[in-house]
Amino acid sequence: MNTTAHSIRILYAFPESLPLPHARGIQIAHTLASLLDEDCSVSLAYVSEDPEQDPLSFYGLHPKRSLDLIPLSRHGTGLFHFLPIQSNRFFNKQLTALINTNNEQFETPDVIMTRHFKTAYALLKLHPEIPLVYEAHEVFAQSTRPENRSKHTQMERYVLQHATRVIAISEALANALSNYHGVYRQYDILRSGTKLPDSIPTKTWGNCAKEIIYSGSLHEWKGVEDLISAVQWLPGHRVTIVGGSEDQIAYLQKLVPKEGGEVVFMPYKTHLEIQALLMRACIAVLPNRSNSISAWTSPLKLFEYMGAGCAIVATDLPSIQEILSPEDTLLVPSNDPQALAKAIQTFTAKPQFADSTGQHLRKIAKGFSWEMHGQRLTNILREASLR
């Protein structure tokens, strides 16, 4: 087996469709592009809804090396193909059968990478001879339905025990995995990343009270309701909330205080459109509430806020403190709308302070670029392939 990064053959297994209008789609696309830019040979086994669509160019990515696409299905084969059933089991079965062929159309990879524990489990069971790197984004067994918890706990624990390397997106997640499963192994910590803008963002800091943004999903644990509540203490301010479904937006619109600042809702935007909005925004808010998911997360939006040179108001959670300290930006207690409002006012009352904070965060973001991410990940995958 070749030992250089240039010749390493990586199979990335993703039992979902791509592109996706979610943060994980962005993360995966940039991860793949960064590996290709490191001159790795990468094959993507995924679910393709449109074989003509390039899953990377959708995100504006054009790496120097081509991605080998392996479209698979979540439908059954044979008689099962006509049933309206979709399952990762069908995908995993097709994937393992493909690996068994090992012919000119498909060469056995040096290493397999996946972020889906069920796919990792199936591959470890059927192909333990191939090194596997599992990228953990949560303690899945802890958040699954009660009737599935015992089975999923056993499967996830098996993956943690037998994967060649396990990547965790935060130290908090690595600790949570260890404590929940009793698997105390070495975890590689590899956080999310960002694409640094080609040019320095141009922002109207003197009008920063009107250029406040939140972008992302609108799930309860994201804390958007707290941001909306904070607007009652922010007269003369405008907060733009980007993302979510029509139903979610309709629900949140009812929560906007009758007095205070203005709230503008924008429905789902493409990643490129969001990047353009962040380039203009002055203050970006990350109001995550304190629960298990927030404790583990490595928020993609945080790095994108930083890369766009925004001053950031974020909740003071362990996963956030791994990246930023109170010396870097303004951190506030979670679940505290009034504290959010006070921190935002601290920036808007002193635009020069907000400007300097944004410039400082943009410098920090250089250490979390997708290029840096690709270099670190390539080293992990290379070392795994040499086991």
N, C-alpha and C positions, 0 to 999 in steps of 0.2 A: 504493500500500500504506500502510495506517495505520502510524504510527510509535510509538504509545503502547503501554505495557504492557497497558492495559486491552483493547485490540483484537487483540493478537497471537494468531494461530491456530497452535497447536502440535499436531503429530501425533507421538505417542510410539509407537514400534514395538517390540513385545516378543513375539517368536515362541515364547512359552511360555505355559503356563496361569497364571492368577492368580485367587485367592490361592495363594501357595506357602508351604510350611512351612520356608522357608529365609531366611537373612538378606537375600538379594537381593530376595525378595518384599516384605519389610518396607521395605527401602530404596526400592524403586520405588513402593510405595503411599504412603509419606510424601512422596516427591518429587512425585508427581502431586497429592497433596492440598495441598502447599505452593504449587504453581503455581496451582492453582485458587483458593486463598486470596489469591493476588496478583492475582486477577481476570483471569487468562489464560483463553482458550478452549482446552481441551485435549481431544483425541480420542485414545483408546487403542485401537490395533490389537493384538489379542492372541488367544490361544487360550483359548476358553471351554469349560470342562468342564461348567459349569452356568449356562445363560443367566439363570437366576433369581437367581443370587447376585451381590451387589454386591461387587466386588473390594476396595473401600475400607472399607466398613462391617465387613467381616470382621476388620479390624485396629482397629476402634473409631474409624474416621476418618469425619467428616461435614463436609467442607469446605463453604464458603458458596456455592460454585458447583458445578453438576452436571458430572460427567465424561461425555463422549460415548463410548459403547462401540461398538467395531467388532470383533465376534467373527469371526475367521478360522479356518482349519483348517490343520493340518500334513499332512492327507491330500490325495491327488491328486483331480482332478476327472474327470468322464466315466468312461471304463472303468477308470481308475486308482483311482477312489474305492472300489472293492470290494477292492483289494489291501491286505493288512495292512502297509502301508508308511507311515511318518511321516517327514517331512523338512522342515527349514526352507526348502528350495527351494520346496516347494509353498506355504508361507506367503508367502514373498517374491514369488512369481509372482502370487498373489492380491492382495497389497498393491500391487504396481506396476500391476496391471490396474485396481485401484480408483482409483488416482491418475489414471490415463489418462481415466477417465470425466469427472471435473470437472463434475458436474451439481448439481442442487439437493440431492441426497442426500449429496453429498460435495464440499465446496469445497476447492480446492487450498490446503494450509497455507502459512503464512508461513515456517515452519521445521519441520524434522523432527529428532527426537532419538531415538537408540537406543544401547544398550550392547552390541549384538551385531555383531561386525565383519562377519559374512557378510551380514546384512541391510543394514548400512551400505554394503558393497561393491555389492550389487545395486542399491540406490537411487542411489548415485553414478554407476553405469554407465548406468542407464536414465532417471534424472531428475536430471541434473547441474544443471538450471536451478533446482532448489529447494534453498535453503540447508540444510545438514545439520550437526548437532552430534553428534559421537561421544563417548560417555563410556567411557573405557578403565578397566577394573578389573584388567587383567593384561597381560602380553606373551603373547598367546594362542599365537602361533607357536612360542614357546619351550617351551610345555608340551603341545603337540599330539603326536600319534603320529608317529614318525619317517617313516612312509610318506607322511604328509600335510604334513610340515614345509615343503617347498619351496613347494607351492601356497599354503598358508596364510600363509607369510611374504610372498609376493607380494601376496596379497589385503590383509593387514593393513597392509603398507607403502603400498599404493595408498590405503587409507582415510586413513592419517595424512597423506599428501601432498595429498589432494584435499578432505577434509572442511573445511567453512567454519571450524569451531572444533573443537578437541579438548580434552576435559576429562580430566584424570588425577586419581585419587583421592588421590595423594600425590606429593610432589616426587621421591621415590625411584622411583616408577613412571614419571614423566615422563622422568627420566634414563635409566632402563632402556629405554624405548621409543626414545629418541634413539640410544642406544648400539647397540642391537640392529639397528635398521632404518636407521640413518644419516639419520634425518629430524629435523633440528634446526630446529624451528619453535617458536612460542610455544604453550605448553600452559596452559590454565586449571586451576589447582589447586582442586578442590572436594571436600572430604573428606565422610565420612558425617556424620550428625547424630543428634540424639536429641530425644525429646519430654520436656520438663521436667515432672515431676509437678506437679499443681496445688497440692499441699500439701507442706510440709517433711517428709521421711521421719522416722518415729519408730523409732529403733533402740535396742536394749539393749546399749549399748557395754560395760557392765560384764560382759556375757556374750559378748563378741565372739569368743572362742575357739570358740564353738559356732555362730557365724553367719558361716561362710566359704563362699563360693560360686564356682562356675564355671558359666557358661551358654553354650551354643553347640554346634557340631558337634564330633564326636570324631575327626576326621581326625588322622593321625599328626603332621602339621606343627603342629597346634594345641597340642601339648605336654602333653596331659592325662595321659599316662603319667608325665611328670616330676612333675606335681602329686601323683599317686597315690604315687609313690615317696617324695616329700617327707614323706608322712604318718608314715613310720617315725620321724622326728625330732620329731613333734608329739603326744606323749601328752597326753590331756585335751582335744584339739581335735576338732572335727567339720567335715568338708568335704563340702558338698553339690554334686554334679555333675549338672547339668540338661541333657538333650538326648541325641541319638543314637538308634540303632536298638537293638532287643533283642539282636541279634548283637554289636554293638559293646559294649554294656553287659556282656554275658556274658563277653566277652573281657577287658575291663578289670577285672571283679570278681576274676578269677583273679590279677591283679597286685597286689591290695591287700595290703600287708605284714601279717604275722600279729601284729606288735607295733607300738605307736604309737597314732596317732589313729584316729578312726572316719571311714569314707567312706560316704556315702549317695548312691545313684543314683536319679535321677528320669527317667523316659522323657520323650519329647517333650511339651512344654507349648506352649500358644498364646502368642502374643506378650504378650497382656494378662496371662496367668498368670505369665509370666516377670517382667514389670514389677512385679507384686505381690510376688514373691519377692525381687526386688532392693530393693524399698522396706524390707524387713525385714532384709536381709543387712547385715553390718557391713564385712566384708572381701571384696573381689572379686579374683579372680586371672586374669591374662592370661599364660599360660605359653608363648606361641608359640615354636617352635623356629626356629633360624636356617636358612632356605632361601630360595629365590627368592620364593615367594609371601609369606612373612612379611616379606621385605624391601620389598615393594610395598604391603602391605595398609593399609587404613584401617578398622580393626576396628569394626564397628557396636557390638559389645558393650562396647568401651572407652568410647564416648560414653554408652551406656546406664548403665554402671557409674557414670560421673561424674555423670550427671543424677540418679541415685538417691542420690547422696551417700555412696557407698561409699569407704572407703579402699582403694587399689589396689596390688597387687603385680604388676608387669609385667616382662617380659624387656626387656633394654636393647637394642632393635633400632632401626635408623635410622628406620623408619616410625613407631615409637612415640615416638622423641625429637622428631619433628616436632610432636608434640602436647603431650607432657609432658617435663619435665626432672627430674633428681634432686632439685631443690628443691621440686617439686610433689608427688612421691610416691616410693615405694621401687621402684627399678629394679634388676634383677639380671641376671647373665649368662644367656644361653639355654642349654638343655640341662644345667642344673645344679640337680638336685632339692634338694641340701643348701642352696644359696643361697636357693632358694624358701622352704624351711622356716625359715631364719634370718630372712628378711624378715617372714614371717608372724608369727613369735614377737616381732619388734620391735614390731609393732602390738598383739598380744594382751597383751604385758607392760605396755604403756602405753596403756590404752583412751582416755585423754584425747587422746593424740597421734593415735590412729586417728580419733577424732571430729573433731578440728580438720582433719586431712587430708581427710576426707570432705567437710567444709563448704567447704574451699578448692577441691576438685575440682568441687563443685557450682556454684561461682561461675564456674569456667573453662568449664563445660559450657554456660553461657548464650551463649557465642560460637559454639557449634556446634548451636544449636537448629534444628529443621526450618524454623522461620520465617525464620531468618537464611539458611539454605540456599536457601529459595525465593526470597528477595530477590536473592541473588547469581546464582542460576541464571536467573531472569527477565531480569536485565541481560545475561547472556551470550547468551541466546536472542534478545533484542530486537536486540542489536548484530549478531548473525549474520543476522537477517532483513533487515537494512538494507544488506547487502553490495552 
